[in-house]
C-alpha cells in the first residue's frame, strides 16, 4: 500500500473502525511467511478459505494444517494456521495467523483473497492499536513493542522488554496515584476550610508533592539517555580534507562505504551508517557520520557540505577529530595552525572529542613526538595513533569510543528511561502544572493545577488520549504490528 493511502486512512479515523484487518507480519522472501487477520469476521473468513468445515472451530492456540484456497476454489498453499479466540489474543479480538511457505506470490495472493473475503489491509501499528483499545496493552507497552522491533543493541532490547513487562506503566501509575491522593486532600482542605487542620494546609500539601516533582524531573531528564539507548549515540568524524577520515570510518565499518581518494574534498556530503561495537557492558550502537573536510572552499557544493559538517559536529554526542600525522613531516607549525583553525571552527568541544592521529604508518617515532607535542595543547586526552592501512590502533579506538558512549548508555537496574518525544512532552506538561501548583497561593489553585498534571500523565499511560495523537503515534509503527 502506498504511504499516501495509509495517511488518508489515518486521517479518516480508520483506526477506530470495527473492520476485520489483515497484514503480512513477516518479511517477504524467507522460508516461512506469516499473515495475520484480526476482527469479528476472522473465523468466518478462515472457514471460507478451507474445505475443512471444522477449521473455524478447531482447537485454539494450536497449529493445524490447512489446504488454503481462494474464494473460487483455486489452491493457494498447503499451510498451517492457529486460532486465538477473543479476548485471549494479542489484539483482544478473534485472530487467525496463517503460516505459509515463503515466497512473495503466495503471501500476496492470500492478501488479495482476504480482501475479497472482507478483510482490509491493516494500517501501520493497527494490531497494537487494537491491543491498547481492548486493554491488552497500555500505550507505553505498545510503544515498547515498536521499540523492541527497532532495537539495535543489547541495552535497547533490555529497556524495551522491561517496558513491555510494565516497568514504565507501574512508575507512572504510582506517581498518578500519589497525585490523586494529594488532590483528594486538597479538596478536603477546601471542604473543611473553616477548620484549622494542619495536614490539609497548603504547606503540608506542597511537602507531599515534592517527591512526585523530583521523580518526574528525573524521568524527564532520562529522555536524552533513552533516545541514545534506543537509537544509538551520534558520532561525527571531522578533520581537514584528506586527513584520513573516510579510511578510519571504513576501518570501523569493515567495508568501503566512504570515498577514499588522494584528492582533497572527495567527501562532499555527510555519509551516515549505524554500527554496533562490543563494549564492556554489551553492544553499543553508534550513528556514524563521515563529514566533508573542514576548509575554506570556493566550490558551492563542497562549501555546503562543509557547513553541514559543522552542524553535524555541533549536534553530535561524540566528535572524532582526525589529524593526518604525515602532514607534520614537512612543516609542523603550518600543519598545526590549520588544525587549530579547524578546532576553533568546531567551537573547541573538549568534553566530547576524541583525538585520532591517522596515517602513522607513514611517519617515524620522532615525527610522532612532534605531532603529540603540538596536539596536546588542544586540551584533549591522549591521542590514539592509528593506521587504517594496517589496522593499527583500531582496537584501541573502539575501546575509547565505547567507553565514552557507555557514559550515555549505563543505567541502574530497572531504571525507566523515556525513549519517545511524545512521552517526554507528556511528562514535561505534567511537570509544568506541578511547578505552578508549588507556586500557588491558594488551595483551590493548587488543586486545579494538580488535576491538569494528572490529565497529562493520563496521556502518557493512555487512559485519555485524543484521537489525533493516537493516530500520530501508531502511524509511525510498521505495518503488521
DRENLO-598892 format. One record per residue (C-alpha): residue in one letter; x, y, z. Coordinates in Angstrom, 1 decimal. Layout:
% residues N
a:X:Y:Z
...
END
This chain:
% residues 481
x:0.0:0.0:0.0
x:1.3:3.4:-0.9
x:2.0:5.7:2.0
x:-0.5:8.3:0.7
x:-3.2:5.7:1.0
x:-2.1:4.9:4.6
x:-2.1:8.6:5.6
x:-5.5:9.1:4.1
x:-7.0:6.2:6.1
x:-5.3:7.6:9.2
x:-6.9:11.0:8.7
x:-10.4:9.4:8.3
x:-10.1:7.7:11.6
x:-9.9:4.1:10.3
x:-8.0:3.1:13.4
x:-11.3:3.3:15.3
x:-13.3:1.1:12.9
x:-14.6:-2.4:13.7
x:-13.3:-3.8:10.4
x:-11.5:-7.1:10.2
x:-7.9:-6.3:9.3
x:-5.1:-8.3:7.7
x:-1.4:-7.9:7.1
x:1.8:-9.8:6.3
x:3.7:-9.7:9.6
x:7.0:-11.2:8.5
x:9.5:-10.0:5.9
x:8.9:-11.4:2.4
x:11.3:-13.8:0.9
x:12.0:-16.0:3.9
x:11.4:-19.7:4.3
x:8.1:-19.0:6.1
x:5.7:-16.1:5.8
x:3.1:-15.2:8.4
x:-0.2:-13.5:7.6
x:-2.4:-12.3:10.5
x:-6.1:-11.3:10.5
x:-8.0:-9.8:13.4
x:-11.6:-8.8:13.9
x:-15.2:-10.1:14.0
x:-15.0:-11.8:10.6
x:-11.8:-13.7:11.3
x:-13.2:-17.2:11.8
x:-15.8:-16.8:9.1
x:-13.0:-15.9:6.6
x:-11.0:-18.9:7.8
x:-14.0:-21.1:7.1
x:-14.3:-19.7:3.6
x:-10.7:-20.5:2.7
x:-10.9:-24.2:3.5
x:-12.9:-27.2:2.5
x:-12.5:-28.5:6.1
x:-15.6:-27.2:7.8
x:-14.2:-27.8:11.2
x:-11.3:-25.3:10.6
x:-13.2:-22.3:12.1
x:-14.0:-24.3:15.2
x:-10.6:-26.1:15.6
x:-8.8:-26.0:19.0
x:-7.4:-22.6:19.7
x:-3.8:-21.8:20.3
x:-2.6:-24.9:18.4
x:-1.3:-25.3:14.9
x:-3.5:-27.0:12.4
x:-2.8:-28.0:8.8
x:-5.0:-26.4:6.1
x:-5.3:-26.6:2.3
x:-5.8:-22.9:1.6
x:-7.8:-21.9:-1.5
x:-9.2:-18.6:-2.8
x:-13.0:-17.9:-3.0
x:-13.2:-19.6:-6.4
x:-11.6:-22.8:-5.0
x:-8.2:-22.4:-6.6
x:-5.4:-23.7:-4.3
x:-3.1:-21.2:-2.7
x:-0.9:-23.2:-0.3
x:-0.6:-26.2:1.9
x:-0.2:-24.2:5.1
x:-0.6:-24.1:8.9
x:-2.9:-21.9:10.9
x:-3.5:-21.1:14.5
x:-6.7:-19.5:16.0
x:-6.8:-17.1:19.0
x:-10.3:-16.6:20.5
x:-11.2:-13.2:21.9
x:-10.1:-12.0:24.4
x:-7.1:-14.3:24.6
x:-5.1:-12.8:21.7
x:-2.7:-10.0:21.1
x:-5.4:-7.6:19.9
x:-8.1:-8.9:22.3
x:-10.2:-9.9:19.2
x:-10.6:-13.1:17.3
x:-7.3:-13.7:15.5
x:-6.1:-16.1:12.9
x:-2.5:-16.5:11.8
x:-1.6:-18.3:8.6
x:1.9:-19.7:8.3
x:2.7:-20.1:4.6
x:5.6:-21.3:2.6
x:7.9:-18.4:1.9
x:7.6:-16.5:-1.3
x:6.1:-13.2:-2.2
x:3.4:-14.5:-4.6
x:1.8:-16.9:-2.1
x:1.5:-14.2:0.6
x:0.2:-11.5:-1.8
x:-2.3:-14.0:-3.3
x:-3.6:-14.7:0.2
x:-3.8:-11.0:1.0
x:-5.8:-10.5:-2.2
x:-8.1:-13.3:-1.2
x:-8.6:-12.0:2.3
x:-9.6:-8.6:0.9
x:-12.2:-10.3:-1.3
x:-13.4:-12.1:1.8
x:-14.0:-8.9:3.7
x:-10.7:-8.1:5.5
x:-9.0:-4.8:4.7
x:-5.2:-4.0:4.8
x:-4.2:-3.1:8.3
x:-2.8:0.4:8.9
x:0.7:0.8:10.5
x:0.5:-0.3:14.1
x:-3.2:-1.1:13.9
x:-2.9:-4.5:15.6
x:-1.1:-2.8:18.5
x:-3.7:0.0:18.5
x:-6.4:-2.6:19.0
x:-4.5:-4.2:21.8
x:-4.4:-0.8:23.5
x:-8.1:-0.1:22.7
x:-9.1:-3.5:24.1
x:-7.0:-3.2:27.3
x:-4.4:-5.9:26.3
x:-1.6:-3.3:26.4
x:-1.0:0.1:27.8
x:0.0:2.8:25.3
x:3.6:2.8:26.6
x:3.7:-1.0:26.3
x:2.5:-0.8:22.7
x:5.3:1.7:22.0
x:7.7:-0.7:23.7
x:6.7:-3.3:21.1
x:7.8:-0.9:18.4
x:11.0:-0.1:20.3
x:11.7:-3.8:20.6
x:11.3:-4.3:16.8
x:13.6:-1.4:16.1
x:16.2:-2.3:18.8
x:19.8:-2.5:17.6
x:21.7:-3.1:20.8
x:21.6:-5.2:24.0
x:20.6:-2.1:26.0
x:17.7:-1.2:23.7
x:16.3:-4.8:23.9
x:16.5:-4.9:27.7
x:14.9:-1.5:28.0
x:12.1:-2.3:25.6
x:11.4:-5.7:27.3
x:11.2:-4.0:30.7
x:8.7:-1.5:29.4
x:6.7:-4.3:27.7
x:6.6:-6.0:31.1
x:5.1:-2.8:32.6
x:8.0:-1.0:34.3
x:7.2:2.4:32.9
x:3.4:2.0:33.4
x:3.9:1.0:37.0
x:6.1:4.0:37.7
x:3.6:6.4:36.0
x:0.6:4.8:37.6
x:2.2:5.1:41.0
x:3.0:8.7:40.6
x:-0.5:9.4:39.3
x:-2.0:7.7:42.4
x:0.2:9.9:44.6
x:-1.2:12.9:42.8
x:-4.7:11.7:43.2
x:-4.2:11.3:46.9
x:-2.9:14.9:47.2
x:-5.8:16.2:45.1
x:-8.2:14.4:47.4
x:-6.5:16.1:50.4
x:-6.7:19.4:48.7
x:-10.4:19.0:48.1
x:-10.9:18.0:51.7
x:-9.0:21.2:52.7
x:-11.4:23.3:50.7
x:-14.4:21.5:52.2
x:-13.1:22.0:55.7
x:-11.6:25.4:55.2
x:-13.4:26.6:58.4
x:-11.3:24.2:60.5
x:-7.6:24.7:61.2
x:-6.3:21.3:60.1
x:-2.5:21.3:59.7
x:-2.4:18.2:57.4
x:-4.7:19.9:55.0
x:-2.8:23.2:54.9
x:-1.1:24.4:51.8
x:2.5:24.0:53.2
x:1.7:20.3:54.1
x:0.2:19.6:50.7
x:3.2:21.1:48.9
x:5.5:19.0:51.1
x:3.7:15.9:50.0
x:4.1:16.9:46.3
x:7.9:17.3:46.4
x:8.7:13.5:45.9
x:6.4:13.4:42.8
x:8.0:16.6:41.5
x:11.5:15.1:41.9
x:10.5:11.7:40.3
x:9.1:13.4:37.3
x:12.1:15.6:36.9
x:14.3:12.6:36.8
x:12.0:10.9:34.3
x:12.0:14.0:32.1
x:15.8:14.2:32.2
x:16.1:10.5:31.3
x:14.9:11.2:27.7
x:18.4:12.2:26.4
x:19.8:8.9:27.6
x:16.8:6.9:26.5
x:17.0:8.1:22.9
x:20.6:7.1:22.7
x:19.9:3.7:24.2
x:17.2:3.2:21.6
x:18.6:4.9:18.5
x:22.4:5.0:19.2
x:25.0:7.6:20.1
x:25.6:10.1:17.4
x:29.3:10.2:16.4
x:30.7:12.8:13.9
x:34.0:12.3:12.1
x:35.7:15.6:11.4
x:39.1:16.7:10.1
x:40.8:18.6:7.4
x:40.4:17.4:3.9
x:42.3:14.2:3.1
x:43.1:13.7:6.8
x:42.1:10.0:6.6
x:38.5:10.4:8.0
x:36.9:8.1:5.4
x:39.7:5.5:5.7
x:39.2:5.4:9.5
x:35.4:5.4:9.1
x:35.7:2.4:6.7
x:38.1:0.6:9.1
x:35.5:0.8:11.8
x:32.8:-0.4:9.4
x:34.9:-3.0:7.9
x:33.8:-2.0:4.4
x:34.4:0.6:1.7
x:31.5:2.9:2.5
x:33.1:6.4:2.2
x:35.0:7.6:-0.9
x:38.7:7.2:-0.3
x:41.0:9.1:-2.7
x:44.1:11.3:-2.5
x:42.2:14.3:-3.9
x:41.1:16.6:-1.1
x:37.3:17.3:-0.9
x:36.1:13.9:-2.2
x:33.6:13.6:0.7
x:31.2:16.4:-0.1
x:28.2:15.3:1.9
x:27.5:13.6:5.2
x:27.7:9.8:4.9
x:25.7:8.0:7.6
x:25.9:4.5:8.9
x:24.8:2.5:12.0
x:27.4:0.4:13.7
x:27.4:-1.9:16.8
x:30.6:-2.2:18.7
x:31.2:-4.6:21.6
x:31.9:-2.6:24.8
x:32.5:-3.6:28.4
x:28.7:-3.7:29.1
x:27.3:-5.2:25.9
x:27.0:-3.8:22.4
x:26.9:-0.1:21.8
x:25.1:1.3:18.8
x:26.6:4.2:17.0
x:25.1:6.5:14.4
x:28.2:7.4:12.5
x:28.5:10.5:10.3
x:31.5:10.9:8.0
x:31.6:14.6:7.1
x:33.2:16.8:4.5
x:36.7:18.1:5.4
x:36.6:21.5:7.1
x:38.5:24.1:5.0
x:37.8:27.2:3.0
x:36.4:26.4:-0.4
x:35.0:28.4:-3.4
x:33.1:25.3:-4.7
x:29.4:25.9:-3.8
x:28.6:22.2:-3.4
x:31.7:21.5:-1.3
x:31.0:24.6:0.8
x:27.5:23.4:1.6
x:28.9:20.0:2.6
x:31.4:21.7:4.9
x:28.6:23.8:6.6
x:26.7:20.6:7.2
x:29.8:19.1:8.7
x:29.9:22.0:11.2
x:26.3:21.4:12.2
x:26.8:17.7:12.4
x:29.7:18.2:14.9
x:27.7:20.6:17.0
x:24.8:18.1:17.2
x:27.0:15.0:17.8
x:27.3:13.3:21.2
x:30.9:12.4:20.3
x:33.3:14.2:17.9
x:36.2:12.2:16.5
x:38.8:14.7:15.4
x:41.2:13.1:12.9
x:44.6:14.6:12.1
x:46.9:13.5:9.4
x:50.2:12.8:11.1
x:52.1:12.7:7.8
x:51.2:16.4:7.2
x:53.6:17.3:10.1
x:56.7:15.9:8.3
x:57.3:18.9:6.0
x:56.0:21.9:8.1
x:54.7:21.0:11.6
x:53.9:24.6:12.6
x:51.8:25.2:9.4
x:50.0:21.9:9.8
x:49.2:22.5:13.5
x:48.0:26.1:12.6
x:45.5:24.5:10.2
x:44.3:22.1:12.9
x:43.9:25.0:15.4
x:41.8:26.9:12.9
x:39.6:23.9:12.4
x:39.3:23.3:16.1
x:38.2:26.9:16.6
x:35.5:26.5:13.9
x:34.2:23.5:15.7
x:34.0:25.5:18.9
x:36.7:23.5:20.8
x:34.3:20.9:22.2
x:36.9:19.3:24.5
x:34.5:17.3:26.7
x:33.1:15.3:23.8
x:36.1:15.0:21.4
x:38.4:12.0:20.9
x:41.7:12.7:19.1
x:42.8:10.3:16.4
x:46.3:10.6:14.8
x:46.0:8.9:11.4
x:48.4:7.5:8.8
x:51.1:6.8:11.4
x:52.5:4.1:9.2
x:54.0:6.9:7.1
x:56.0:8.7:9.9
x:58.9:7.8:12.2
x:58.8:7.9:16.0
x:60.4:11.4:16.1
x:57.6:12.9:14.0
x:55.1:11.1:16.3
x:56.5:13.1:19.2
x:56.4:16.3:17.2
x:52.7:15.7:16.5
x:51.9:14.9:20.1
x:53.7:17.9:21.5
x:51.7:20.2:19.3
x:48.3:18.5:19.6
x:48.4:18.2:23.4
x:47.9:22.0:23.6
x:44.3:21.5:22.4
x:43.5:20.1:25.8
x:42.2:16.7:24.7
x:43.1:13.4:26.3
x:45.8:11.1:24.9
x:45.7:10.9:21.1
x:45.3:7.4:19.6
x:47.9:6.5:17.0
x:46.2:4.8:14.0
x:46.8:3.4:10.6
x:43.7:2.3:8.6
x:46.1:0.6:6.2
x:47.4:-2.0:8.6
x:44.6:-1.6:11.2
x:47.0:-0.2:13.8
x:45.2:1.5:16.7
x:41.7:0.5:15.5
x:41.1:-1.8:18.6
x:42.2:1.0:20.9
x:39.9:3.4:19.1
x:36.9:1.0:19.5
x:37.7:0.8:23.3
x:37.8:4.6:23.6
x:34.6:5.1:21.6
x:32.6:2.5:23.5
x:34.0:3.8:26.8
x:32.8:7.3:26.0
x:29.4:6.0:24.8
x:28.8:3.9:27.9
x:28.6:7.1:29.9
x:25.4:7.8:28.0
x:24.1:4.3:28.0
x:24.8:3.0:31.5
x:21.7:2.9:33.7
x:20.7:1.5:37.1
x:18.9:-1.9:37.0
x:15.2:-1.3:36.5
x:15.7:2.5:35.9
x:13.0:3.7:33.5
x:14.2:5.8:30.6
x:11.9:7.7:28.2
x:12.6:6.9:24.5
x:9.9:8.8:22.7
x:9.2:12.5:22.3
x:5.5:12.3:23.0
x:6.3:10.6:26.3
x:8.7:13.4:27.3
x:6.2:16.0:26.2
x:3.6:14.5:28.5
x:6.0:14.4:31.5
x:7.1:17.9:30.8
x:3.5:19.1:30.7
x:2.7:17.4:33.9
x:5.8:19.0:35.5
x:4.8:22.4:34.3
x:1.4:22.1:36.1
x:3.1:20.7:39.3
x:5.5:23.7:39.3
x:2.6:26.0:39.1
x:0.9:24.2:41.9
x:4.0:24.6:44.0
x:3.8:28.4:43.5
x:0.1:28.6:44.1
x:-1.1:30.9:46.9
x:-4.5:29.2:47.4
x:-5.5:25.6:47.8
x:-8.1:25.8:45.0
x:-5.5:26.9:42.5
x:-3.1:24.2:43.8
x:-5.8:21.5:43.3
x:-6.7:22.8:39.8
x:-3.1:22.6:38.6
x:-2.7:19.1:40.1
x:-5.8:17.9:38.1
x:-4.1:19.2:34.9
x:-0.9:17.4:35.9
x:-2.9:14.2:36.3
x:-4.5:14.7:32.9
x:-1.1:15.0:31.3
x:0.0:11.7:32.9
x:-3.2:10.0:31.7
x:-2.0:10.9:28.2
x:1.3:9.0:28.9
x:-0.5:6.0:30.3
x:-3.0:6.0:27.5
x:-6.2:6.5:29.6
x:-7.4:9.6:27.8
x:-5.6:10.3:24.6
x:-7.1:12.4:21.8
x:-7.7:10.6:18.5
x:-5.2:12.7:16.5
x:-2.4:11.9:19.0
x:-3.2:8.2:18.8
x:-3.2:8.3:15.0
x:0.2:10.1:15.0
x:1.7:7.6:17.4
x:0.5:4.4:15.7
x:1.1:5.7:12.1
x:4.8:5.5:13.0
x:4.6:1.8:13.6
x:5.4:-0.8:10.9
x:2.5:-2.4:9.0
x:1.8:-5.8:10.5
x:2.3:-4.7:14.1
END
